[in-house]
Amino acid sequence: QTTFERGLELHAKVTVFAEGCHGHLAKQLYKRYNLREKCQPQSYGIGLKELWTINEKKWKPGRVEHTVGWPLDRHTYGGSFLYHLNEGEPLVALGFVVGLDYQNPYLNPFREFQRWKHHPSVQPTLEGGTRIAYGARALNEGGFQSVPKLTFPGGLLIGCSPGLMNVPKIKGTHTAMKSGMLASEAIFNQLVNENLQSKTIGLDVQEYEENLKKSWVWKELYAVRNIRPSCHSILGVYGGMIYTGIFYWILRGKEPWTLKHPGPDFAQLKPAKDCTPIEYPKPDGKISFDLLSSVALSGTNHEHDQPAHLTLKDDSIPVSRNLAVFDGPEQRFCPAGVYEYVPLETGEGSRLQINAQNCVHCKTCDIKDPSQNINWVVPEGGGGPAYNGM
């Protein structure tokens, strides 16, 4: 094609990978350098978020509200946030996070979020307001147990790429910034101390990981390490809350054990025949909304004539396994309506249609596909969501 331009090849002694959660390059680095050999599988959540302008009388700048549980069942980890922003106009940012180790293939994170907004403690804040932005992104929730080896010859991982998020606080910007500062200091030291005659080979800056483990980042992640996995007891999320009360608030995470995660998120999904479909209320168009009008607010755009950046390793698997066994969960877990099962033209059976132009780059499909058949690659030409104020 006439507009095709070859990719650039960049050469550096150290490349810093700061891709955020489930980066497409980090995913390959883990395999190539075996960086996940000594850690547990990463666990994830999907975070959905909206920005609203609300009635000024209801606006309380600086107010922070967090909830856990409802409308999810007790075996599904998740919760919400509602922040009154102090931006000079009555804005609130609100969102809902669902742990991607959920079991019921009928669960729809977007519709859970829309339902949550009707709770009597949330709805009054939004009444009379206007929704101005929508978006979604996967978050790392594995915490301390799931942090991989951070350095390898020629590069290192910082921020939310290896998963330095404080899970119960849904906060990772502070740890990400600190990891970046420690990485740059360690790289600078190694470059300055290096013999000028050195070969042009990639440097393995192990000092960075050593310094990170001596910093407050490591202490903070260690203290909250058991909160997320404690929700996998028989009591579910309630057990997690009791555990958090005793061992985090009282003992500050100093208990001498470290709980394990049950395994990769995609493997937790149960077959549809063992689960109950979830009836979701219809959106009212004032507080709750349908999916497509939400995606329109994300400003997402991809050139329509480019190859789809959502690729399948095997085209037959969606219908033969995902639809047959799990009732096509990708049509529910995608927060942008990318995956649709549509009837075949012949009238018999269905096929998976991928509306790649809707994709908001959240990475949920790459994580939660029970067959691990979807491979998210970078779209051509830098398309994607155009988040404004998010």
GUSE-972695 format. One line per field, with one value per residue (C-alpha): residue number from 1; x, y, z. Coordinates in nm, 4 decimals, decimal comma. Layout:
// residues N
seq = (NUM_...)
c1 = (X_...)
c2 = (Y_...)
c3 = (Z_...)
***
This chain:
// residues 390
seq = (1_2_3_4_5_6_7_8_9_10_11_12_13_14_15_16_17_18_19_20_21_22_23_24_25_26_27_28_29_30_31_32_33_34_35_36_37_38_39_40_41_42_43_44_45_46_47_48_49_50_51_52_53_54_55_56_57_58_59_60_61_62_63_64_65_66_67_68_69_70_71_72_73_74_75_76_77_78_79_80_81_82_83_84_85_86_87_88_89_90_91_92_93_94_95_96_97_98_99_100_101_102_103_104_105_106_107_108_109_110_111_112_113_114_115_116_117_118_119_120_121_122_123_124_125_126_127_128_129_130_131_132_133_134_135_136_137_138_139_140_141_142_143_144_145_146_147_148_149_150_151_152_153_154_155_156_157_158_159_160_161_162_163_164_165_166_167_168_169_170_171_172_173_174_175_176_177_178_179_180_181_182_183_184_185_186_187_188_189_190_191_192_193_194_195_196_197_198_199_200_201_202_203_204_205_206_207_208_209_210_211_212_213_214_215_216_217_218_219_220_221_222_223_224_225_226_227_228_229_230_231_232_233_234_235_236_237_238_239_240_241_242_243_244_245_246_247_248_249_250_251_252_253_254_255_256_257_258_259_260_261_262_263_264_265_266_267_268_269_270_271_272_273_274_275_276_277_278_279_280_281_282_283_284_285_286_287_288_289_290_291_292_293_294_295_296_297_298_299_300_301_302_303_304_305_306_307_308_309_310_311_312_313_314_315_316_317_318_319_320_321_322_323_324_325_326_327_328_329_330_331_332_333_334_335_336_337_338_339_340_341_342_343_344_345_346_347_348_349_350_351_352_353_354_355_356_357_358_359_360_361_362_363_364_365_366_367_368_369_370_371_372_373_374_375_376_377_378_379_380_381_382_383_384_385_386_387_388_389_390)
c1 = (0,0000_0,1273_0,1179_0,3192_0,6207_0,8719_0,9100_1,2113_1,4827_1,5980_1,9279_2,0089_2,2206_1,9167_1,5515_1,2999_0,9658_0,6810_0,3837_0,1316_-0,0706_-0,0200_0,2019_0,2362_0,6176_0,6494_0,4414_0,7101_0,9983_0,8602_0,8873_1,2181_1,4050_1,1956_1,1242_0,8168_0,9966_1,0037_0,6783_0,3099_0,0920_-0,0264_-0,3897_-0,5882_-0,8973_-1,0863_-1,1513_-1,4351_-1,4477_-1,6689_-1,6294_-1,9400_-2,0244_-2,2665_-2,4946_-2,2718_-2,4742_-2,3759_-2,0077_-1,7649_-1,4101_-1,1620_-1,4234_-1,3230_-1,5657_-1,4737_-1,7056_-1,6480_-1,8818_-2,2303_-2,3616_-2,1110_-2,1625_-1,9429_-1,7095_-1,6202_-1,3596_-1,4434_-1,5422_-1,5911_-1,4448_-1,6088_-1,3796_-1,4998_-1,2289_-1,0945_-1,0665_-1,2585_-1,5734_-1,8092_-1,6508_-1,6591_-1,4622_-1,6285_-1,5580_-1,5948_-1,3269_-1,4043_-1,1391_-1,0742_-1,0507_-1,4326_-1,5946_-1,9356_-1,9020_-2,2344_-2,0857_-2,0667_-1,8345_-1,9791_-2,3349_-2,2307_-2,0857_-2,4049_-2,6136_-2,3871_-2,4612_-2,8249_-2,7287_-2,8984_-2,5587_-2,4416_-2,7444_-2,8323_-2,4815_-2,5314_-2,8956_-2,9187_-2,5572_-2,4055_-2,1688_-1,8805_-1,6278_-1,6042_-1,3136_-1,1752_-0,8374_-0,7070_-0,5196_-0,2585_-0,3961_-0,1420_0,0601_0,3768_0,3509_0,3250_0,6117_0,8495_1,2270_1,2624_1,5934_1,7450_2,0305_1,9448_1,6351_1,4198_1,0525_0,8983_0,5593_0,2395_0,4136_0,5503_0,2534_0,3624_0,0054_-0,1258_-0,4348_-0,6723_-0,6093_-0,6408_-0,3370_-0,0170_0,0977_0,3174_0,4946_0,5319_0,6990_0,9340_1,0318_1,1106_1,3302_1,5177_1,5605_1,7036_1,9466_2,0703_2,1071_2,2919_2,5334_2,6100_2,6615_2,8878_3,0947_3,1352_3,4688_3,4767_3,6136_3,3016_3,1358_2,7977_2,6079_2,2914_2,3497_2,1789_2,1139_2,0516_2,1153_1,7674_1,5851_1,8068_1,7302_1,3570_1,3519_1,5197_1,2709_0,9306_0,7675_0,8563_0,7458_0,4101_0,3444_0,4504_0,2110_-0,0978_0,0133_-0,2534_-0,5641_-0,6536_-0,5824_-0,7662_-1,0906_-1,0513_-1,1573_-1,4962_-1,6362_-1,5235_-1,5082_-1,6528_-1,3622_-1,1273_-1,2834_-1,2512_-0,8899_-0,8108_-0,9593_-0,7522_-0,4242_-0,3922_-0,5540_-0,4280_-0,1043_-0,0154_0,0598_0,3292_0,1783_0,4525_0,2761_0,2084_-0,1104_-0,1129_-0,3352_-0,5416_-0,3746_-0,4122_-0,7391_-0,8498_-0,8392_-1,0935_-1,3898_-1,6483_-1,8430_-2,1724_-2,3784_-2,2575_-2,3526_-2,6671_-2,7206_-2,7316_-3,0346_-2,9223_-3,1681_-3,2132_-3,0204_-3,2392_-3,0355_-2,9900_-2,7813_-2,7024_-2,6285_-2,5897_-2,2486_-2,2300_-2,3184_-2,0487_-1,7824_-1,8715_-1,7648_-1,4191_-1,3190_-1,1885_-1,0753_-0,8725_-0,8157_-1,0794_-0,8598_-0,5809_-0,5372_-0,7238_-0,4942_-0,6955_-0,5619_-0,6691_-0,4146_-0,6792_-0,9950_-1,1998_-1,1632_-1,4108_-1,7086_-1,5891_-1,4761_-1,5551_-1,9129_-1,9793_-1,8421_-1,8509_-2,1346_-1,8982_-1,7754_-1,5802_-1,9084_-1,9608_-1,6167_-1,5120_-1,6030_-1,6236_-1,8420_-1,5529_-1,6537_-1,9925_-2,1253_-2,3421_-2,5515_-2,3888_-2,5335_-2,6377_-2,8658_-2,6973_-2,4654_-2,2646_-1,9306_-1,7231_-1,7162_-1,4353_-1,5128_-1,1511_-1,2230_-1,4150_-1,1194_-1,0237_-0,6933_-0,7876_-0,6236_-0,9026_-0,9554_-0,5881_-0,6068_-0,9482_-1,0020_-1,0464_-0,8677_-0,5822_-0,6436_-0,6655_-0,3354_-0,3571_-0,0992_-0,0334_-0,2650_-0,1057_-0,0725_-0,1353_-0,5161_-0,7092_-0,9101_-0,8711_-0,9386_-1,0025_-0,9636_-0,9579)
c2 = (0,0000_0,3507_0,4813_0,1901_0,2985_0,0587_0,0556_0,2231_0,0187_0,1791_0,0760_0,1575_0,0252_0,0294_0,0503_0,1358_-0,0410_0,1612_0,0232_0,0026_-0,3069_-0,6162_-0,4423_-0,6193_-0,5910_-0,6877_-0,9975_-1,1071_-1,0093_-1,2304_-1,5306_-1,4452_-1,3773_-1,6074_-1,3137_-1,4754_-1,7935_-1,7120_-1,5178_-1,6037_-1,5430_-1,1829_-1,1298_-0,8431_-0,6307_-0,4296_-0,0705_0,1226_0,4964_0,7950_1,1666_1,3695_1,7358_1,7473_1,9968_2,2416_2,2023_1,8323_1,8908_1,8458_1,9004_1,6509_1,3986_1,0347_0,7412_0,3747_0,0736_-0,2984_-0,5768_-0,4810_-0,5379_-0,8259_-1,1589_-1,2544_-1,4679_-1,1828_-0,9304_-0,5728_-0,2298_0,1322_0,4782_0,8194_1,1226_1,4833_1,6611_1,9965_2,1418_2,4688_2,3185_2,0582_1,7414_1,3906_1,0883_0,7586_0,4036_0,0367_-0,2350_-0,6053_-0,8694_-1,0635_-1,3884_-1,3920_-1,7305_-1,6702_-1,6261_-1,4337_-1,1507_-0,8209_-0,5660_-0,2719_-0,3543_-0,4115_-0,0590_0,0885_-0,0945_0,0270_0,3910_0,3360_0,2602_0,5086_0,6320_0,7113_0,8060_1,1331_1,2704_1,2120_1,3235_1,6338_1,5874_1,5174_1,2367_1,3773_1,0927_0,7128_0,4705_0,1390_-0,0172_-0,3360_-0,3037_-0,5315_-0,6798_-0,9526_-0,7202_-0,8260_-1,1991_-1,1321_-0,8853_-1,0459_-1,0089_-0,6435_-0,6326_-0,8179_-0,7485_-0,4222_-0,3211_-0,2977_-0,2716_0,0114_0,1230_-0,0626_-0,2737_-0,5182_-0,4378_-0,2064_-0,1062_-0,0847_-0,2994_-0,2068_0,1639_0,1214_0,3501_0,3042_0,6470_0,7077_0,3690_0,4081_0,7486_0,6216_0,3168_0,5509_0,7685_0,4664_0,3235_0,6467_0,6858_0,3263_0,3560_0,6874_0,5353_0,2416_0,4563_0,7018_0,4318_0,2337_0,1885_0,4106_0,1196_-0,0898_-0,2761_-0,1596_-0,4296_-0,4013_-0,3290_-0,5345_-0,2741_-0,5055_-0,2205_-0,0871_-0,3938_-0,4014_-0,0351_-0,0800_-0,3651_-0,1361_0,1476_0,2298_0,0906_-0,2662_-0,2110_-0,0728_-0,3606_-0,6155_-0,4729_-0,5143_-0,8412_-1,0649_-0,8469_-0,9520_-1,3276_-1,3416_-1,2992_-1,6545_-1,8193_-1,9917_-1,6588_-1,4843_-1,1039_-1,1014_-1,3198_-1,0732_-0,7842_-0,9660_-1,0573_-0,6968_-0,5679_-0,7993_-0,8341_-0,5037_-0,2464_-0,4048_-0,5820_-0,3579_-0,6540_-0,7964_-1,1477_-1,4047_-1,5722_-1,4774_-1,6069_-1,7380_-1,6449_-1,9329_-1,9201_-1,7233_-1,5296_-1,6934_-2,0378_-1,9362_-1,9135_-2,1906_-2,3507_-2,1712_-2,4825_-2,4607_-2,0928_-1,8821_-1,6092_-1,2593_-1,0398_-0,6792_-0,3859_-0,1741_0,1559_0,4619_0,7029_0,9453_0,7623_0,4397_0,4074_0,1532_0,0406_0,2069_0,5573_0,5093_0,4053_0,7151_0,9289_0,7669_0,9408_0,6106_0,6084_0,3701_0,4103_0,1801_0,0313_-0,0977_-0,4648_-0,5515_-0,5232_-0,7874_-1,1099_-1,4701_-1,7512_-1,9955_-1,8694_-2,1785_-2,1600_-1,8765_-2,0750_-2,4300_-2,3600_-2,0097_-2,0059_-2,3780_-2,4088_-2,0558_-1,8959_-1,6416_-1,4407_-1,1975_-1,0342_-0,9441_-0,8751_-0,6327_-0,2781_-0,1468_-0,3929_-0,5199_-0,8875_-0,9952_-1,3367_-1,2894_-1,5499_-1,7000_-1,5891_-1,9503_-1,9317_-2,2166_-2,1344_-1,8159_-1,6540_-1,4108_-1,0573_-0,8301_-0,4556_-0,3535_0,0160_0,0295_-0,0936_0,1269_-0,0616_-0,1940_-0,5387_-0,7314_-0,9680_-1,0668_-1,1448_-1,3085_-1,5088_-1,8606_-2,0129_-1,7551_-1,7265_-1,3448_-1,1639_-0,7847_-0,6198_-0,2513_-0,0840_0,0784_0,4563_0,5274_0,4977_0,4409_0,6252_1,0044_1,0388_1,3952_1,4793_1,1111)
c3 = (0,0000_-0,0822_0,2744_0,4202_0,6214_0,7664_1,1463_1,3026_1,4676_1,7905_1,9483_2,3123_2,5962_2,8256_2,7248_2,9987_2,9519_3,1038_2,9109_3,1901_3,2678_3,0457_2,7915_2,4573_2,4697_2,8376_2,7596_2,5108_2,7409_3,0198_2,7875_2,6252_2,9519_3,1743_3,4077_3,5674_3,6722_4,0453_4,0875_4,0844_3,7763_3,7482_3,8458_3,6963_3,7305_3,4718_3,5726_3,4063_3,4585_3,3816_3,4275_3,5172_3,5613_3,8549_4,0263_4,2144_4,5381_4,5504_4,4788_4,7699_4,6331_4,7783_4,8908_4,8302_4,8488_4,8046_4,8202_4,7962_4,6835_4,5619_4,2952_4,2606_4,4374_4,7329_4,5199_4,2832_4,3947_4,3043_4,4190_4,3263_4,3620_4,3487_4,3665_4,3831_4,1837_4,2933_3,9435_3,9690_3,8160_3,9672_3,8282_3,9712_3,8519_3,9278_3,8378_3,9110_3,9180_3,8701_3,9425_3,6215_3,8163_3,8243_3,7578_3,5964_3,2169_3,2171_3,4250_3,2350_3,4056_3,2090_3,3131_3,6742_3,6697_3,5212_3,7832_4,0671_3,9814_4,0838_4,4448_4,6825_4,8039_4,4478_4,2353_4,4206_4,3480_3,9734_3,9362_3,7196_3,6086_3,2662_3,1753_2,9701_2,9336_2,9489_2,9377_3,0598_3,1363_3,2923_3,6231_3,7806_4,1004_4,1746_4,3967_4,5766_4,4904_4,1153_4,0604_3,8050_3,7777_3,6770_3,4870_3,1915_2,9476_2,7710_2,9633_3,2729_3,3727_3,5741_3,7050_3,6250_3,3608_3,6233_3,8512_4,1353_4,2270_4,5828_4,5160_4,8032_4,7405_4,3578_4,3473_4,1509_4,0308_4,3383_4,3155_3,9380_3,9747_4,2451_4,0339_3,7428_3,9648_4,1036_3,7526_3,6090_3,9012_3,8659_3,4854_3,5208_3,7751_3,5505_3,2394_3,4234_3,5949_3,2774_3,1084_2,7966_2,5928_2,6588_2,3743_2,2592_2,4457_2,6490_3,0168_3,2872_3,5601_3,8553_4,0986_4,0106_4,1435_4,4548_4,5265_4,4657_4,7207_4,9782_4,9138_5,0652_4,7479_4,8492_5,2110_5,0936_4,8504_5,1148_5,3753_5,1530_4,9859_5,1429_5,1040_4,7481_4,7821_5,1192_4,9208_4,7890_5,1145_5,1553_5,2795_4,9605_4,9724_5,3279_5,4385_5,2709_5,4625_5,7973_5,7123_5,6157_5,9407_6,1573_5,9726_5,7900_6,0183_6,3401_6,2427_5,9430_5,7146_5,9433_5,9527_5,8806_5,5865_5,2244_5,0642_4,7071_4,4129_4,2697_3,9247_3,6002_3,5643_3,2384_3,4030_3,6717_3,4312_3,4795_3,1918_3,1210_3,2051_3,5686_3,6063_3,6295_3,3678_3,5216_3,4529_3,4164_3,4329_3,1188_3,1242_3,1869_2,9714_3,2643_3,5243_3,3354_2,9650_2,6858_2,5677_2,2260_2,3464_2,6118_2,3606_2,1537_2,4544_2,4617_2,1365_1,9999_1,6403_1,4239_1,0499_0,9033_0,6292_0,8561_0,9501_1,2727_1,5752_1,7639_1,6222_1,6765_1,6945_1,5685_1,3954_1,4801_1,8596_1,9376_1,8091_1,8849_2,2444_2,3759_2,2469_2,2928_2,6481_2,7951_2,5927_2,4334_2,7359_2,5132_2,4076_2,7768_2,9242_2,6490_2,7652_2,4073_2,2161_2,0027_2,0058_1,8708_1,7792_1,4708_1,2834_0,9750_0,6396_0,5747_0,8782_1,0689_1,3600_1,4364_1,3765_1,5826_1,4443_1,5674_1,5543_1,6107_1,5437_1,8786_2,0866_2,3847_2,4379_2,7825_2,7228_2,8990_2,6043_2,5937_2,9687_3,0147_2,6944_2,8419_2,5396_2,5428_2,1700_2,1389_2,0880_2,1203_1,8933_1,8342_1,5852_1,2829_1,2877_1,6561_1,6713_1,9920_2,2552_2,2846_2,6568_2,7599_3,1290_3,2236)
***
